[in-house]
């Protein structure tokens, strides 16, 4: 995976997503997820298409399908297919001019650090969804969450209200760390388990 230079949050989120996908046991692809009505396959396809969108916003083009209607099917090796997309996104960010003031994203132009954090937020939350749905012990790290919080605070309420792309924010428990609080803000129960 290419290093995204000053975009460490995106590099870490991509690694988290890749690890979660690589850790999915074969029988678990059809399992339910914290994303209501979506299977693990659909969450992976949604995340892959969203990441494709972040890369293509920079290089030109549009994803080949609608991320909000992801297929409940897999083509080829899921980890390898995801890796191709993550490499393309990382390369697109690594190729940005050092003095870029705005970066095109599916959410509109954003300053480079926020653009990378927006892509990272999408990758990281869906990595958590996949890990939680498949019983993996791969929590969202506090370090990664801290890198995502600035863009979450800036964009999520607007996206939730205007496009309903996040579930309503959940109450934050007093014992939640910053990663659990971020998941709650993004509409997840940080203690969700596959048995629910």
C-alpha positions as CSV (number, residue, x, y, z in Angstrom):
1,X,0.0,0.0,0.0
2,X,1.4,3.4,-0.9
3,X,2.2,5.8,1.9
4,X,0.0,8.9,1.8
5,X,2.8,11.2,3.1
6,X,1.1,13.7,5.4
7,X,-2.2,11.7,5.4
8,X,-1.3,9.2,8.1
9,X,-4.9,9.0,9.3
10,X,-5.9,7.7,5.9
11,X,-3.0,5.2,5.8
12,X,-4.0,3.9,9.2
13,X,-7.7,3.7,8.3
14,X,-6.8,1.8,5.1
15,X,-4.7,-0.6,7.0
16,X,-7.5,-1.2,9.5
17,X,-10.0,-1.9,6.8
18,X,-7.7,-4.2,5.0
19,X,-7.0,-6.1,8.2
20,X,-10.7,-6.4,9.0
21,X,-11.5,-7.7,5.5
22,X,-8.6,-10.2,5.5
23,X,-9.8,-11.5,8.9
24,X,-13.4,-12.4,7.7
25,X,-13.9,-16.1,8.0
26,X,-15.5,-17.5,4.8
27,X,-18.8,-18.5,6.4
28,X,-19.2,-15.0,7.9
29,X,-19.6,-13.0,4.6
30,X,-23.4,-13.2,4.9
31,X,-23.6,-12.2,8.6
32,X,-25.6,-9.3,9.8
33,X,-23.7,-6.1,10.6
34,X,-24.2,-2.9,12.7
35,X,-25.4,-1.4,9.4
36,X,-29.0,-2.4,9.5
37,X,-30.1,-4.6,6.7
38,X,-26.6,-5.0,5.2
39,X,-24.5,-8.1,5.3
40,X,-20.8,-8.2,5.7
41,X,-20.5,-8.5,1.9
42,X,-22.6,-5.4,1.4
43,X,-20.6,-3.3,3.9
44,X,-17.4,-4.4,2.2
45,X,-18.8,-3.4,-1.2
46,X,-20.1,-0.1,0.2
47,X,-16.7,0.7,1.7
48,X,-14.9,-0.3,-1.5
49,X,-17.1,1.9,-3.7
50,X,-16.9,4.8,-1.3
51,X,-13.1,4.6,-1.3
52,X,-13.1,4.3,-5.0
53,X,-15.1,7.6,-5.0
54,X,-12.5,9.4,-2.9
55,X,-9.7,8.4,-5.3
56,X,-11.7,9.1,-8.5
57,X,-12.7,12.5,-7.2
58,X,-9.0,13.4,-7.5
59,X,-8.1,11.5,-10.6
60,X,-11.3,11.8,-12.6
61,X,-14.3,9.5,-13.0
62,X,-17.0,8.0,-10.9
63,X,-17.4,4.7,-9.1
64,X,-18.8,1.9,-11.2
65,X,-21.9,1.4,-8.9
66,X,-24.0,3.1,-6.2
67,X,-22.4,2.8,-2.7
68,X,-25.8,3.1,-1.1
69,X,-27.1,0.0,-3.0
70,X,-24.1,-2.3,-2.6
71,X,-24.3,-5.8,-4.1
72,X,-24.7,-8.7,-1.7
73,X,-22.1,-10.7,-3.7
74,X,-18.3,-10.9,-3.9
75,X,-16.1,-11.0,-7.0
76,X,-12.8,-12.9,-6.9
77,X,-10.6,-12.4,-3.8
78,X,-12.3,-9.7,-1.6
79,X,-9.0,-8.7,0.1
80,X,-7.2,-8.4,-3.2
81,X,-10.1,-6.4,-4.8
82,X,-10.1,-4.0,-1.9
83,X,-6.3,-3.7,-2.0
84,X,-6.5,-2.5,-5.6
85,X,-8.9,0.3,-4.6
86,X,-7.0,1.3,-1.5
87,X,-3.8,1.5,-3.5
88,X,-5.5,3.8,-6.1
89,X,-6.8,6.1,-3.3
90,X,-3.4,6.2,-1.6
91,X,-1.7,7.0,-4.9
92,X,-4.2,9.7,-5.6
93,X,-3.6,11.4,-2.3
94,X,0.2,10.9,-2.5
95,X,0.1,12.6,-5.9
96,X,-1.6,15.8,-4.7
97,X,0.5,18.9,-5.0
98,X,2.2,19.9,-1.7
99,X,0.6,23.3,-1.8
100,X,-3.0,22.1,-2.6
101,X,-5.5,24.2,-0.6
102,X,-8.5,22.1,-1.6
103,X,-9.0,18.5,-2.6
104,X,-12.0,17.3,-4.5
105,X,-14.0,14.7,-2.6
106,X,-17.5,13.1,-3.0
107,X,-18.6,15.5,-0.3
108,X,-17.3,18.5,-2.2
109,X,-13.9,20.3,-2.0
110,X,-12.2,20.1,1.4
111,X,-8.8,21.2,2.8
112,X,-6.3,18.3,2.3
113,X,-6.2,17.1,5.9
114,X,-10.0,17.1,6.2
115,X,-10.4,15.3,2.8
116,X,-8.0,12.6,3.9
117,X,-9.8,12.4,7.3
118,X,-13.2,12.1,5.5
119,X,-12.0,9.1,3.5
120,X,-10.4,7.7,6.6
121,X,-13.7,8.1,8.6
122,X,-15.5,6.1,6.0
123,X,-12.8,3.3,5.8
124,X,-12.4,3.1,9.6
125,X,-16.1,2.9,10.6
126,X,-16.8,0.2,8.0
127,X,-13.7,-1.7,9.1
128,X,-15.2,-1.6,12.6
129,X,-18.5,-2.7,11.2
130,X,-16.9,-5.7,9.5
131,X,-14.7,-6.6,12.5
132,X,-17.7,-6.4,14.9
133,X,-19.9,-8.4,12.6
134,X,-17.4,-11.2,12.2
135,X,-16.3,-11.5,15.8
136,X,-12.8,-10.1,15.3
137,X,-11.1,-8.5,18.2
138,X,-10.2,-5.4,16.2
139,X,-11.5,-2.3,18.0
140,X,-11.2,1.1,16.5
141,X,-8.1,2.6,18.0
142,X,-8.3,5.9,20.0
143,X,-5.4,7.2,17.9
144,X,-7.3,6.6,14.7
145,X,-10.5,8.0,16.2
146,X,-8.7,11.2,17.2
147,X,-7.5,11.8,13.6
148,X,-11.1,11.4,12.5
149,X,-12.9,13.5,15.1
150,X,-12.2,16.9,13.4
151,X,-13.9,15.9,10.2
152,X,-16.7,14.1,12.0
153,X,-17.5,17.2,14.0
154,X,-17.5,19.3,10.8
155,X,-19.5,17.1,8.5
156,X,-21.5,14.3,10.1
157,X,-24.5,16.3,11.4
158,X,-25.0,17.9,8.0
159,X,-24.7,14.6,6.2
160,X,-27.0,12.9,8.7
161,X,-29.6,15.7,8.3
162,X,-29.4,16.3,4.6
163,X,-28.7,12.8,3.3
164,X,-29.5,10.4,6.1
165,X,-26.2,8.6,5.5
166,X,-25.6,8.1,9.3
167,X,-28.0,6.7,11.8
168,X,-28.9,9.1,14.6
169,X,-26.1,9.7,17.1
170,X,-26.3,7.4,20.2
171,X,-25.9,8.4,23.8
172,X,-22.2,8.4,24.9
173,X,-21.6,6.3,28.0
174,X,-19.6,7.9,30.8
175,X,-17.0,5.1,30.4
176,X,-16.6,5.5,26.7
177,X,-13.1,6.3,25.3
178,X,-12.8,8.6,22.3
179,X,-13.1,5.8,19.8
180,X,-16.3,4.5,21.4
181,X,-17.6,8.0,21.6
182,X,-16.9,8.4,17.8
183,X,-18.7,5.2,17.0
184,X,-21.7,6.4,19.0
185,X,-21.6,9.8,17.3
186,X,-21.6,7.9,13.9
187,X,-24.8,6.1,15.0
188,X,-23.2,2.8,16.2
189,X,-23.4,1.0,19.5
190,X,-19.7,0.5,20.3
191,X,-20.6,-2.7,22.2
192,X,-22.7,-4.2,19.3
193,X,-22.2,-7.9,18.9
194,X,-23.2,-10.3,16.2
195,X,-25.6,-12.1,18.6
196,X,-27.9,-9.0,18.6
